């Protein structure tokens, strides 16, 4: 599956992606959340929008929000 272009991204695409994440095997969910945290902290900063996206993914995966994001 190829990434969507900015013009293709809409609420339905986001909903579908989150639903696919929700159905992941339980052991795979922490790895996905860890990758999200690493991407959001790659520049040494966590911007509000990045933190909110990580929180949304964490909620979807039913995983706790990492301390890096809550601080």
N, C-alpha and C positions, 0 to 999 in steps of 0.2 A: 504494500500500500504506500503510495507516494504522499508526501506532505501536501496539504492544501495551500494554494496561493492565497494571498490576503483577500482578493476579491471573492474567493470561494468560501471564506469563513463566515458562517452565520450561526444563529442560535441553534438551529437543528443539527449542524455539524458538531457543535460543541456538546450538545446533549447526547448525540450518538457516541462521541468519543468518551465522554464520562461514563456512559452506560457500559461500554466495552471495558473500561478500567474497573468498574464496579464488579464485573463478572470474572476478574482475574482470580487465579488460584491464590489462596491466602498466603502461601509462602512467597509469592511473587510481588505482592503489594508493597512490602517495605523497600524492596529494591527500586521500584518505580518512584516511590516517595523520596528515597535517597537521591536518585538522579535529578528529581525536580529541585531539591535543596541545593545540590551541587551546581546546577545550572543557574539558580537564582543568586548564588553567592560567588560565582566565578570571577566577578570584577571586584570582590572584596567588600561589596555593599549589598544591602537588601533594600530595594525600593518598595514602597508601599504596595504598588500594583503586583510586584513579584511575590511579596509575602501573602497577599490576598489570593493569588493563584495557587500557591503552595497550600494554603489553608483549605481552599476549595477541593484540591486533589486529595488532601488528607481526609477531609470529611467524606468524600466519595468512596475512598478506600477503607473507611472506618479504621484509620490509623491515627495515633496521637501525633499532634503537630510537634516537630522537632524543636528543641530549645533554641536552636539557631534562629528560628523564625519567630518565636514568641518573644524574644528579647527586644 
